[in-house]
Amino acid sequence: MAILGYGIDLLHLPRITSLIARRGLAPLSRRILSSSELDLLPSIQSPCSSTSESEIARFMAVRWAAKESIYKALQPHFSPSWKDVSILPLSSTCNKPTVVFEGKLKGEGLKAHLSISHDGDYLVAGVLVEKD
C-alpha cells in the first residue's frame, strides 16, 4: 500500500450545536450521514436512554470532522460526497472508529487510519489514507 494523503480537521462543537438548532437534526443528518450512519442515530436518540443534546451533537461532530479530514487526504485524487464515507464503531469496541468507503469510493482499494480526540468544546480528527 502507498500513502495517498493525510488530512486533519479541528471542529468547535458549538458550531454543530448551532447548525442543529438552526436547521434541525433530521435535515442535517440526512445531508451529512450515510445510510449506515443514519441507522446508528436511533440508538443515540433512544427515548429509553438519558441521551443529551450534547451527545447527539458530538455524534454528528465526530462524523463531520472525520469526513472533512478524509476529504482533505483524498484530494486531488478523489472528490467524495458526504455519503461516500461512513464512520462506524468497530464491533469490538465503541471507542475506536472505523472508516468504510461506500458509493463511488467502494472498490478503489482505499484504507483509512482515523484518530479522533475530544477536549471540552473542541474535537480534532486526523486520518492517513492508503491505496493499494
N, CA, C and O atoms as CSV, one atom per row, in Angstrom:
chain,resi,resn,atom,element,x,y,z
A,1,MET,N,N,0.844,-1.190,0.000
A,1,MET,CA,C,0.000,0.000,0.000
A,1,MET,C,C,0.883,1.245,0.000
A,1,MET,O,O,1.963,1.266,0.591
A,2,ALA,N,N,0.398,2.267,-0.672
A,2,ALA,CA,C,1.097,3.547,-0.720
A,2,ALA,C,C,0.238,4.608,-0.032
A,2,ALA,O,O,-0.990,4.582,-0.117
A,3,ILE,N,N,0.898,5.528,0.642
A,3,ILE,CA,C,0.169,6.617,1.289
A,3,ILE,C,C,-0.382,7.549,0.205
A,3,ILE,O,O,0.356,8.062,-0.636
A,4,LEU,N,N,-1.690,7.746,0.250
A,4,LEU,CA,C,-2.357,8.633,-0.699
A,4,LEU,C,C,-2.411,10.058,-0.161
A,4,LEU,O,O,-2.259,11.019,-0.915
A,5,GLY,N,N,-2.628,10.189,1.147
A,5,GLY,CA,C,-2.688,11.531,1.719
A,5,GLY,C,C,-2.986,11.516,3.201
A,5,GLY,O,O,-3.377,10.494,3.764
A,6,TYR,N,N,-2.794,12.673,3.826
A,6,TYR,CA,C,-3.086,12.864,5.238
A,6,TYR,C,C,-3.988,14.078,5.361
A,6,TYR,O,O,-3.796,15.080,4.672
A,7,GLY,N,N,-4.970,13.981,6.239
A,7,GLY,CA,C,-5.862,15.117,6.460
A,7,GLY,C,C,-6.142,15.301,7.938
A,7,GLY,O,O,-6.101,14.344,8.712
A,8,ILE,N,N,-6.426,16.530,8.325
A,8,ILE,CA,C,-6.744,16.839,9.721
A,8,ILE,C,C,-7.835,17.903,9.729
A,8,ILE,O,O,-7.878,18.767,8.853
A,9,ASP,N,N,-8.711,17.833,10.718
A,9,ASP,CA,C,-9.763,18.834,10.862
A,9,ASP,C,C,-9.991,19.112,12.334
A,9,ASP,O,O,-10.063,18.189,13.145
A,10,LEU,N,N,-10.104,20.383,12.673
A,10,LEU,CA,C,-10.400,20.841,14.030
A,10,LEU,C,C,-11.796,21.436,14.008
A,10,LEU,O,O,-12.110,22.255,13.145
A,11,LEU,N,N,-12.633,21.030,14.950
A,11,LEU,CA,C,-14.024,21.483,14.978
A,11,LEU,C,C,-14.394,21.989,16.362
A,11,LEU,O,O,-14.097,21.349,17.371
A,12,HIS,N,N,-15.045,23.146,16.395
A,12,HIS,CA,C,-15.566,23.707,17.634
A,12,HIS,C,C,-17.000,23.191,17.767
A,12,HIS,O,O,-17.863,23.543,16.963
A,13,LEU,N,N,-17.251,22.367,18.769
A,13,LEU,CA,C,-18.536,21.689,18.943
A,13,LEU,C,C,-19.741,22.631,18.900
A,13,LEU,O,O,-20.764,22.251,18.331
A,14,PRO,N,N,-19.676,23.838,19.470
A,14,PRO,CA,C,-20.831,24.741,19.365
A,14,PRO,C,C,-21.249,25.055,17.928
A,14,PRO,O,O,-22.398,25.428,17.692
A,15,ARG,N,N,-20.341,24.911,16.971
A,15,ARG,CA,C,-20.703,25.114,15.557
A,15,ARG,C,C,-21.759,24.101,15.133
A,15,ARG,O,O,-22.737,24.459,14.477
A,16,ILE,N,N,-21.564,22.837,15.507
A,16,ILE,CA,C,-22.523,21.785,15.145
A,16,ILE,C,C,-23.810,21.953,15.945
A,16,ILE,O,O,-24.902,21.773,15.406
A,17,THR,N,N,-23.691,22.296,17.223
A,17,THR,CA,C,-24.872,22.534,18.056
A,17,THR,C,C,-25.723,23.637,17.438
A,17,THR,O,O,-26.950,23.535,17.409
A,18,SER,N,N,-25.084,24.677,16.949
A,18,SER,CA,C,-25.785,25.785,16.310
A,18,SER,C,C,-26.455,25.351,15.001
A,18,SER,O,O,-27.589,25.740,14.724
A,19,LEU,N,N,-25.758,24.552,14.208
A,19,LEU,CA,C,-26.343,24.038,12.962
A,19,LEU,C,C,-27.585,23.203,13.241
A,19,LEU,O,O,-28.595,23.333,12.549
A,20,ILE,N,N,-27.508,22.345,14.257
A,20,ILE,CA,C,-28.652,21.509,14.620
A,20,ILE,C,C,-29.816,22.385,15.075
A,20,ILE,O,O,-30.964,22.128,14.714
A,21,ALA,N,N,-29.525,23.414,15.862
A,21,ALA,CA,C,-30.575,24.313,16.351
A,21,ALA,C,C,-31.229,25.078,15.200
A,21,ALA,O,O,-32.445,25.267,15.193
A,22,ARG,N,N,-30.423,25.519,14.224
A,22,ARG,CA,C,-30.952,26.315,13.106
A,22,ARG,C,C,-31.673,25.469,12.068
A,22,ARG,O,O,-32.754,25.833,11.603
A,23,ARG,N,N,-31.074,24.340,11.705
A,23,ARG,CA,C,-31.607,23.539,10.597
A,23,ARG,C,C,-32.433,22.342,11.041
A,23,ARG,O,O,-33.230,21.810,10.269
A,24,GLY,N,N,-32.242,21.920,12.285
A,24,GLY,CA,C,-32.903,20.712,12.773
A,24,GLY,C,C,-32.013,19.503,12.566
A,24,GLY,O,O,-31.230,19.451,11.617
A,25,LEU,N,N,-32.135,18.538,13.452
A,25,LEU,CA,C,-31.290,17.342,13.377
A,25,LEU,C,C,-31.582,16.517,12.129
A,25,LEU,O,O,-30.655,16.068,11.455
A,26,ALA,N,N,-32.850,16.315,11.816
A,26,ALA,CA,C,-33.201,15.444,10.683
A,26,ALA,C,C,-32.618,15.944,9.360
A,26,ALA,O,O,-31.974,15.162,8.662
A,27,PRO,N,N,-32.816,17.212,8.986
A,27,PRO,CA,C,-32.234,17.662,7.717
A,27,PRO,C,C,-30.702,17.598,7.693
A,27,PRO,O,O,-30.105,17.204,6.691
A,28,LEU,N,N,-30.082,17.987,8.799
A,28,LEU,CA,C,-28.621,17.958,8.842
A,28,LEU,C,C,-28.106,16.527,8.757
A,28,LEU,O,O,-27.147,16.256,8.034
A,29,SER,N,N,-28.729,15.615,9.484
A,29,SER,CA,C,-28.274,14.224,9.467
A,29,SER,C,C,-28.487,13.591,8.089
A,29,SER,O,O,-27.651,12.808,7.637
A,30,ARG,N,N,-29.588,13.918,7.421
A,30,ARG,CA,C,-29.813,13.379,6.060
A,30,ARG,C,C,-28.788,13.926,5.077
A,30,ARG,O,O,-28.467,13.276,4.083
A,31,ARG,N,N,-28.272,15.129,5.357
A,31,ARG,CA,C,-27.291,15.745,4.459
A,31,ARG,C,C,-25.898,15.137,4.624
A,31,ARG,O,O,-25.220,14.880,3.630
A,32,ILE,N,N,-25.460,14.903,5.869
A,32,ILE,CA,C,-24.054,14.517,6.062
A,32,ILE,C,C,-23.833,13.059,6.435
A,32,ILE,O,O,-22.698,12.587,6.374
A,33,LEU,N,N,-24.881,12.326,6.820
A,33,LEU,CA,C,-24.692,10.942,7.245
A,33,LEU,C,C,-25.011,9.959,6.123
A,33,LEU,O,O,-25.955,10.161,5.359
A,34,SER,N,N,-24.224,8.903,6.031
A,34,SER,CA,C,-24.510,7.821,5.098
A,34,SER,C,C,-25.668,7.002,5.662
A,34,SER,O,O,-26.074,7.205,6.806
A,35,SER,N,N,-26.190,6.093,4.877
A,35,SER,CA,C,-27.297,5.251,5.362
A,35,SER,C,C,-26.862,4.398,6.557
A,35,SER,O,O,-27.656,4.157,7.467
A,36,SER,N,N,-25.618,3.944,6.559
A,36,SER,CA,C,-25.110,3.156,7.696
A,36,SER,C,C,-25.059,3.992,8.965
A,36,SER,O,O,-25.368,3.495,10.048
A,37,GLU,N,N,-24.670,5.257,8.841
A,37,GLU,CA,C,-24.608,6.151,9.996
A,37,GLU,C,C,-26.009,6.548,10.457
A,37,GLU,O,O,-26.263,6.669,11.655
A,38,LEU,N,N,-26.907,6.746,9.507
A,38,LEU,CA,C,-28.296,7.066,9.866
A,38,LEU,C,C,-28.917,5.933,10.678
A,38,LEU,O,O,-29.739,6.172,11.563
A,39,ASP,N,N,-28.518,4.695,10.370
A,39,ASP,CA,C,-29.021,3.539,11.128
A,39,ASP,C,C,-28.579,3.588,12.590
A,39,ASP,O,O,-29.263,3.048,13.459
A,40,LEU,N,N,-27.435,4.233,12.870
A,40,LEU,CA,C,-26.932,4.348,14.248
A,40,LEU,C,C,-27.647,5.433,15.046
A,40,LEU,O,O,-27.695,5.367,16.274
A,41,LEU,N,N,-28.198,6.421,14.365
A,41,LEU,CA,C,-28.782,7.580,15.036
A,41,LEU,C,C,-29.905,7.235,16.014
A,41,LEU,O,O,-29.944,7.826,17.093
A,42,PRO,N,N,-30.821,6.312,15.702
A,42,PRO,CA,C,-31.867,5.997,16.693
A,42,PRO,C,C,-31.318,5.484,18.022
A,42,PRO,O,O,-31.913,5.740,19.069
A,43,SER,N,N,-30.203,4.771,18.000
A,43,SER,CA,C,-29.636,4.287,19.266
A,43,SER,C,C,-29.067,5.444,20.084
A,43,SER,O,O,-29.029,5.375,21.313
A,44,ILE,N,N,-28.626,6.505,19.409
A,44,ILE,CA,C,-28.129,7.693,20.108
A,44,ILE,C,C,-29.311,8.478,20.683
A,44,ILE,O,O,-29.207,9.063,21.761
A,45,GLN,N,N,-30.434,8.489,19.958
A,45,GLN,CA,C,-31.607,9.273,20.341
A,45,GLN,C,C,-32.624,8.478,21.147
A,45,GLN,O,O,-33.716,8.985,21.404
A,46,SER,N,N,-32.319,7.287,21.545
A,46,SER,CA,C,-33.285,6.420,22.214
A,46,SER,C,C,-34.014,7.122,23.353
A,46,SER,O,O,-33.378,7.707,24.231
A,47,PRO,N,N,-35.360,7.067,23.344
A,47,PRO,CA,C,-36.110,7.695,24.428
A,47,PRO,C,C,-35.918,6.977,25.760
A,47,PRO,O,O,-36.231,7.531,26.814
A,48,CYS,N,N,-35.412,5.764,25.720
A,48,CYS,CA,C,-35.193,4.992,26.952
A,48,CYS,C,C,-33.854,5.332,27.596
A,48,CYS,O,O,-33.596,4.935,28.732
A,49,SER,N,N,-33.005,6.057,26.888
A,49,SER,CA,C,-31.702,6.394,27.458
A,49,SER,C,C,-31.695,7.855,27.889
A,49,SER,O,O,-32.616,8.615,27.589
A,50,SER,N,N,-30.661,8.218,28.580
A,50,SER,CA,C,-30.543,9.601,29.043
A,50,SER,C,C,-29.643,10.405,28.105
A,50,SER,O,O,-28.781,11.161,28.555
A,51,THR,N,N,-29.852,10.235,26.800
A,51,THR,CA,C,-29.054,10.929,25.810
A,51,THR,C,C,-29.301,12.427,25.883
A,51,THR,O,O,-30.446,12.879,25.870
A,52,SER,N,N,-28.236,13.179,25.959
A,52,SER,CA,C,-28.362,14.627,25.983
A,52,SER,C,C,-28.139,15.186,24.580
A,52,SER,O,O,-27.627,14.500,23.695
A,53,GLU,N,N,-28.529,16.434,24.398
A,53,GLU,CA,C,-28.301,17.096,23.117
A,53,GLU,C,C,-26.821,17.144,22.795
A,53,GLU,O,O,-26.439,17.083,21.626
A,54,SER,N,N,-25.980,17.255,23.821
A,54,SER,CA,C,-24.544,17.325,23.570
A,54,SER,C,C,-24.005,15.998,23.022
A,54,SER,O,O,-23.069,16.004,22.224
A,55,GLU,N,N,-24.573,14.875,23.432
A,55,GLU,CA,C,-24.136,13.584,22.898
A,55,GLU,C,C,-24.508,13.449,21.423
A,55,GLU,O,O,-23.734,12.918,20.626
A,56,ILE,N,N,-25.691,13.930,21.067
A,56,ILE,CA,C,-26.116,13.902,19.667
A,56,ILE,C,C,-25.231,14.835,18.845
A,56,ILE,O,O,-24.799,14.482,17.747
A,57,ALA,N,N,-24.966,16.016,19.375
A,57,ALA,CA,C,-24.090,16.963,18.676
A,57,ALA,C,C,-22.692,16.371,18.514
A,57,ALA,O,O,-22.077,16.532,17.460
A,58,ARG,N,N,-22.180,15.689,19.541
A,58,ARG,CA,C,-20.854,15.082,19.452
A,58,ARG,C,C,-20.831,13.966,18.396
A,58,ARG,O,O,-19.861,13.838,17.649
A,59,PHE,N,N,-21.898,13.161,18.338
A,59,PHE,CA,C,-22.026,12.111,17.314
A,59,PHE,C,C,-21.919,12.736,15.924
A,59,PHE,O,O,-21.191,12.241,15.063
A,60,MET,N,N,-22.646,13.817,15.719
A,60,MET,CA,C,-22.629,14.494,14.423
A,60,MET,C,C,-21.264,15.143,14.170
A,60,MET,O,O,-20.741,15.081,13.057
A,61,ALA,N,N,-20.694,15.762,15.198
A,61,ALA,CA,C,-19.416,16.453,15.057
A,61,ALA,C,C,-18.281,15.494,14.717
A,61,ALA,O,O,-17.415,15.820,13.905
A,62,VAL,N,N,-18.282,14.329,15.326
A,62,VAL,CA,C,-17.249,13.323,15.021
A,62,VAL,C,C,-17.287,12.989,13.541
A,62,VAL,O,O,-16.249,12.940,12.881
A,63,ARG,N,N,-18.480,12.760,13.024
A,63,ARG,CA,C,-18.598,12.396,11.615
A,63,ARG,C,C,-18.214,13.571,10.710
A,63,ARG,O,O,-17.558,13.379,9.686
A,64,TRP,N,N,-18.618,14.771,11.085
A,64,TRP,CA,C,-18.275,15.956,10.296
A,64,TRP,C,C,-16.749,16.111,10.211
A,64,TRP,O,O,-16.194,16.213,9.116
A,65,ALA,N,N,-16.083,16.127,11.353
A,65,ALA,CA,C,-14.629,16.343,11.378
A,65,ALA,C,C,-13.879,15.193,10.705
A,65,ALA,O,O,-12.915,15.417,9.972
A,66,ALA,N,N,-14.322,13.972,10.957
A,66,ALA,CA,C,-13.654,12.815,10.340
A,66,ALA,C,C,-13.775,12.873,8.824
A,66,ALA,O,O,-12.794,12.654,8.112
A,67,LYS,N,N,-14.960,13.163,8.332
A,67,LYS,CA,C,-15.154,13.227,6.880
A,67,LYS,C,C,-14.383,14.395,6.269
A,67,LYS,O,O,-13.815,14.255,5.186
A,68,GLU,N,N,-14.355,15.533,6.939
A,68,GLU,CA,C,-13.565,16.654,6.439
A,68,GLU,C,C,-12.089,16.271,6.335
A,68,GLU,O,O,-11.427,16.606,5.352
A,69,SER,N,N,-11.572,15.570,7.348
A,69,SER,CA,C,-10.160,15.170,7.298
A,69,SER,C,C,-9.926,14.153,6.178
A,69,SER,O,O,-8.889,14.185,5.515
A,70,ILE,N,N,-10.874,13.268,5.973
A,70,ILE,CA,C,-10.752,12.272,4.895
A,70,ILE,C,C,-10.790,12.956,3.533
A,70,ILE,O,O,-10.015,12.606,2.643
A,71,TYR,N,N,-11.690,13.932,3.362
A,71,TYR,CA,C,-11.751,14.660,2.089
A,71,TYR,C,C,-10.434,15.342,1.796
A,71,TYR,O,O,-9.973,15.341,0.655
A,72,LYS,N,N,-9.815,15.930,2.823
A,72,LYS,CA,C,-8.525,16.599,2.644
A,72,LYS,C,C,-7.442,15.599,2.238
A,72,LYS,O,O,-6.583,15.908,1.412
A,73,ALA,N,N,-7.487,14.402,2.823
A,73,ALA,CA,C,-6.498,13.371,2.491
A,73,ALA,C,C,-6.686,12.832,1.075
A,73,ALA,O,O,-5.715,12.439,0.427
A,74,LEU,N,N,-7.920,12.810,0.596
A,74,LEU,CA,C,-8.210,12.235,-0.720
A,74,LEU,C,C,-7.997,13.205,-1.882
A,74,LEU,O,O,-7.843,12.778,-3.026
A,75,GLN,N,N,-7.989,14.496,-1.594
A,75,GLN,CA,C,-7.813,15.486,-2.666
A,75,GLN,C,C,-6.384,15.449,-3.184
A,75,GLN,O,O,-5.488,15.261,-2.360
A,76,PRO,N,N,-6.092,15.603,-4.425
A,76,PRO,CA,C,-6.979,15.833,-5.555
A,76,PRO,C,C,-7.379,14.556,-6.279
A,76,PRO,O,O,-7.991,14.614,-7.345
A,77,HIS,N,N,-7.039,13.400,-5.709
A,77,HIS,CA,C,-7.277,12.124,-6.387
A,77,HIS,C,C,-8.758,11.748,-6.445
A,77,HIS,O,O,-9.221,11.200,-7.446
A,78,PHE,N,N,-9.495,12.037,-5.385
A,78,PHE,CA,C,-10.914,11.710,-5.305
A,78,PHE,C,C,-11.656,12.908,-4.720
A,78,PHE,O,O,-11.099,13.671,-3.931
A,79,SER,N,N,-12.904,13.061,-5.110
A,79,SER,CA,C,-13.777,14.115,-4.567
A,79,SER,C,C,-15.058,13.465,-4.063
A,79,SER,O,O,-16.074,13.466,-4.757
A,80,PRO,N,N,-15.009,12.913,-2.858
A,80,PRO,CA,C,-16.176,12.187,-2.347
A,80,PRO,C,C,-17.302,13.114,-1.885
A,80,PRO,O,O,-17.084,14.290,-1.591
A,81,SER,N,N,-18.491,12.558,-1.830
A,81,SER,CA,C,-19.614,13.267,-1.216
A,81,SER,C,C,-19.645,12.858,0.257
A,81,SER,O,O,-18.920,11.954,0.673
A,82,TRP,N,N,-20.485,13.528,1.037
A,82,TRP,CA,C,-20.628,13.194,2.459
A,82,TRP,C,C,-20.996,11.716,2.623
A,82,TRP,O,O,-20.568,11.073,3.581
A,83,LYS,N,N,-21.785,11.181,1.694
A,83,LYS,CA,C,-22.328,9.833,1.852
A,83,LYS,C,C,-21.413,8.737,1.300
A,83,LYS,O,O,-21.739,7.554,1.397
A,84,ASP,N,N,-20.274,9.123,0.725
A,84,ASP,CA,C,-19.315,8.137,0.223
A,84,ASP,C,C,-18.420,7.581,1.324
A,84,ASP,O,O,-17.628,6.670,1.083
A,85,VAL,N,N,-18.545,8.126,2.530
A,85,VAL,CA,C,-17.708,7.719,3.661
A,85,VAL,C,C,-18.598,7.513,4.884
A,85,VAL,O,O,-19.444,8.351,5.195
A,86,SER,N,N,-18.398,6.392,5.573
A,86,SER,CA,C,-19.109,6.144,6.839
A,86,SER,C,C,-18.093,6.013,7.955
A,86,SER,O,O,-17.043,5.393,7.787
A,87,ILE,N,N,-18.417,6.604,9.098
A,87,ILE,CA,C,-17.591,6.472,10.297
A,87,ILE,C,C,-18.409,5.614,11.256
A,87,ILE,O,O,-19.427,6.056,11.789
A,88,LEU,N,N,-17.954,4.390,11.467
A,88,LEU,CA,C,-18.710,3.420,12.256
A,88,LEU,C,C,-17.863,2.897,13.402
A,88,LEU,O,O,-16.637,2.844,13.299
A,89,PRO,N,N,-18.513,2.510,14.498
A,89,PRO,CA,C,-17.746,1.892,15.592
A,89,PRO,C,C,-17.358,0.470,15.197
A,89,PRO,O,O,-18.109,-0.214,14.502
A,90,LEU,N,N,-16.189,0.033,15.642
A,90,LEU,CA,C,-15.820,-1.364,15.464
A,90,LEU,C,C,-16.732,-2.207,16.341
A,90,LEU,O,O,-17.185,-1.750,17.390
A,91,SER,N,N,-16.997,-3.415,15.922
A,91,SER,CA,C,-17.889,-4.265,16.712
A,91,SER,C,C,-17.294,-4.609,18.078
A,91,SER,O,O,-18.029,-4.880,19.028
A,92,SER,N,N,-15.966,-4.599,18.173
A,92,SER,CA,C,-15.323,-4.994,19.434
A,92,SER,C,C,-15.264,-3.867,20.464
A,92,SER,O,O,-15.111,-4.129,21.657
A,93,THR,N,N,-15.383,-2.631,20.019
A,93,THR,CA,C,-15.297,-1.503,20.946
A,93,THR,C,C,-16.034,-0.304,20.391
A,93,THR,O,O,-16.044,-0.093,19.178
A,94,CYS,N,N,-16.639,0.470,21.239
A,94,CYS,CA,C,-17.334,1.682,20.791
A,94,CYS,C,C,-16.387,2.868,20.715
A,94,CYS,O,O,-16.766,3.923,20.205
A,95,ASN,N,N,-15.174,2.721,21.206
A,95,ASN,CA,C,-14.262,3.858,21.259
A,95,ASN,C,C,-13.434,4.046,20.001
A,95,ASN,O,O,-13.016,5.167,19.710
A,96,LYS,N,N,-13.188,3.000,19.256
A,96,LYS,CA,C,-12.333,3.086,18.069
A,96,LYS,C,C,-13.192,3.153,16.813
A,96,LYS,O,O,-13.915,2.205,16.508
A,97,PRO,N,N,-13.122,4.264,16.083
A,97,PRO,CA,C,-13.920,4.362,14.858
A,97,PRO,C,C,-13.250,3.636,13.697
A,97,PRO,O,O,-12.031,3.472,13.669
A,98,THR,N,N,-14.055,3.210,12.757
A,98,THR,CA,C,-13.530,2.629,11.536
A,98,THR,C,C,-14.134,3.378,10.356
A,98,THR,O,O,-15.271,3.845,10.427
A,99,VAL,N,N,-13.384,3.489,9.287
A,99,VAL,CA,C,-13.827,4.188,8.087
A,99,VAL,C,C,-14.244,3.150,7.054
A,99,VAL,O,O,-13.500,2.217,6.752
A,100,VAL,N,N,-15.446,3.331,6.519
A,100,VAL,CA,C,-15.949,2.464,5.459
A,100,VAL,C,C,-16.180,3.344,4.238
A,100,VAL,O,O,-16.922,4.325,4.295
A,101,PHE,N,N,-15.529,2.978,3.125
A,101,PHE,CA,C,-15.711,3.720,1.879
A,101,PHE,C,C,-16.872,3.097,1.118
A,101,PHE,O,O,-16.910,1.887,0.896
A,102,GLU,N,N,-17.818,3.946,0.722
A,102,GLU,CA,C,-19.021,3.486,0.041
A,102,GLU,C,C,-19.196,4.261,-1.253
A,102,GLU,O,O,-18.351,5.080,-1.615
A,103,GLY,N,N,-20.283,4.003,-1.940
A,103,GLY,CA,C,-20.596,4.754,-3.155
A,103,GLY,C,C,-19.482,4.684,-4.170
A,103,GLY,O,O,-18.968,3.606,-4.469
A,104,LYS,N,N,-19.103,5.852,-4.708
A,104,LYS,CA,C,-18.089,5.885,-5.766
A,104,LYS,C,C,-16.685,5.526,-5.278
A,104,LYS,O,O,-15.794,5.305,-6.098
A,105,LEU,N,N,-16.467,5.463,-3.953
A,105,LEU,CA,C,-15.147,5.098,-3.421
A,105,LEU,C,C,-15.022,3.605,-3.135
A,105,LEU,O,O,-13.918,3.100,-2.933
A,106,LYS,N,N,-16.146,2.904,-3.116
A,106,LYS,CA,C,-16.120,1.470,-2.841
A,106,LYS,C,C,-15.358,0.761,-3.961
A,106,LYS,O,O,-15.582,1.034,-5.140
A,107,GLY,N,N,-14.480,-0.127,-3.595
A,107,GLY,CA,C,-13.713,-0.875,-4.579
A,107,GLY,C,C,-12.497,-0.147,-5.120
A,107,GLY,O,O,-11.866,-0.626,-6.062
A,108,GLU,N,N,-12.152,1.004,-4.545
A,108,GLU,CA,C,-10.993,1.767,-5.012
A,108,GLU,C,C,-9.698,1.339,-4.313
A,108,GLU,O,O,-8.631,1.881,-4.603
A,109,GLY,N,N,-9.786,0.375,-3.400
A,109,GLY,CA,C,-8.588,-0.094,-2.695
A,109,GLY,C,C,-8.083,0.884,-1.662
A,109,GLY,O,O,-6.881,0.953,-1.406
A,110,LEU,N,N,-8.990,1.645,-1.061
A,110,LEU,CA,C,-8.609,2.639,-0.064
A,110,LEU,C,C,-8.721,2.074,1.343
A,110,LEU,O,O,-9.617,1.287,1.645
A,111,LYS,N,N,-7.789,2.494,2.201
A,111,LYS,CA,C,-7.819,2.129,3.611
A,111,LYS,C,C,-7.471,3.387,4.405
A,111,LYS,O,O,-6.526,4.104,4.074
A,112,ALA,N,N,-8.249,3.643,5.460
A,112,ALA,CA,C,-8.022,4.851,6.253
A,112,ALA,C,C,-7.706,4.491,7.697
A,112,ALA,O,O,-8.307,3.585,8.274
A,113,HIS,N,N,-6.759,5.213,8.263
A,113,HIS,CA,C,-6.395,5.089,9.674
A,113,HIS,C,C,-6.829,6.395,10.325
A,113,HIS,O,O,-6.211,7.438,10.110
A,114,LEU,N,N,-7.894,6.337,11.124
A,114,LEU,CA,C,-8.533,7.525,11.680
A,114,LEU,C,C,-8.293,7.620,13.181
A,114,LEU,O,O,-8.388,6.626,13.902
A,115,SER,N,N,-7.983,8.814,13.637
A,115,SER,CA,C,-7.858,9.091,15.061
A,115,SER,C,C,-8.674,10.333,15.376
A,115,SER,O,O,-8.599,11.340,14.672
A,116,ILE,N,N,-9.464,10.242,16.458
A,116,ILE,CA,C,-10.310,11.355,16.881
A,116,ILE,C,C,-10.017,11.641,18.340
A,116,ILE,O,O,-9.863,10.722,19.144
A,117,SER,N,N,-9.938,12.925,18.681
A,117,SER,CA,C,-9.707,13.323,20.059
A,117,SER,C,C,-10.644,14.454,20.424
A,117,SER,O,O,-10.921,15.337,19.611
A,118,HIS,N,N,-11.138,14.420,21.673
A,118,HIS,CA,C,-12.052,15.440,22.188
A,118,HIS,C,C,-11.382,16.141,23.367
A,118,HIS,O,O,-10.661,15.517,24.146
A,119,ASP,N,N,-11.628,17.443,23.485
A,119,ASP,CA,C,-11.213,18.182,24.673
A,119,ASP,C,C,-12.178,19.342,24.847
A,119,ASP,O,O,-12.100,20.337,24.126
A,120,GLY,N,N,-13.078,19.215,25.795
A,120,GLY,CA,C,-14.071,20.257,26.026
A,120,GLY,C,C,-14.928,20.477,24.806
A,120,GLY,O,O,-15.574,19.551,24.314
A,121,ASP,N,N,-14.936,21.707,24.313
A,121,ASP,CA,C,-15.747,22.064,23.152
A,121,ASP,C,C,-15.029,21.842,21.827
A,121,ASP,O,O,-15.539,22.238,20.779
A,122,TYR,N,N,-13.854,21.215,21.854
A,122,TYR,CA,C,-13.090,21.017,20.631
A,122,TYR,C,C,-12.931,19.539,20.316
A,122,TYR,O,O,-12.849,18.688,21.201
A,123,LEU,N,N,-12.893,19.275,19.030
A,123,LEU,CA,C,-12.738,17.914,18.540
A,123,LEU,C,C,-11.765,17.978,17.370
A,123,LEU,O,O,-11.864,18.868,16.526
A,124,VAL,N,N,-10.836,17.049,17.317
A,124,VAL,CA,C,-9.893,17.007,16.204
A,124,VAL,C,C,-9.924,15.599,15.610
A,124,VAL,O,O,-10.011,14.605,16.331
A,125,ALA,N,N,-9.852,15.540,14.290
A,125,ALA,CA,C,-9.806,14.259,13.584
A,125,ALA,C,C,-8.622,14.299,12.627
A,125,ALA,O,O,-8.437,15.264,11.885
A,126,GLY,N,N,-7.826,13.240,12.655
A,126,GLY,CA,C,-6.705,13.103,11.735
A,126,GLY,C,C,-6.793,11.758,11.061
A,126,GLY,O,O,-7.170,10.768,11.687
A,127,VAL,N,N,-6.445,11.712,9.779
A,127,VAL,CA,C,-6.553,10.466,9.041
A,127,VAL,C,C,-5.398,10.327,8.047
A,127,VAL,O,O,-4.952,11.291,7.425
A,128,LEU,N,N,-4.944,9.100,7.930
A,128,LEU,CA,C,-3.956,8.733,6.922
A,128,LEU,C,C,-4.671,7.771,5.977
A,128,LEU,O,O,-5.211,6.756,6.416
A,129,VAL,N,N,-4.676,8.088,4.678
A,129,VAL,CA,C,-5.351,7.232,3.701
A,129,VAL,C,C,-4.295,6.562,2.828
A,129,VAL,O,O,-3.382,7.204,2.310
A,130,GLU,N,N,-4.455,5.242,2.685
A,130,GLU,CA,C,-3.579,4.440,1.823
A,130,GLU,C,C,-4.384,3.888,0.664
A,130,GLU,O,O,-5.603,3.737,0.745
A,131,LYS,N,N,-3.675,3.588,-0.419
A,131,LYS,CA,C,-4.293,2.974,-1.586
A,131,LYS,C,C,-3.452,1.806,-2.044
A,131,LYS,O,O,-2.222,1.860,-2.039
A,132,ASP,N,N,-4.146,0.735,-2.445
A,132,ASP,CA,C,-3.450,-0.462,-2.961
A,132,ASP,C,C,-2.561,-0.105,-4.126
A,132,ASP,O,O,-1.899,-0.978,-4.687
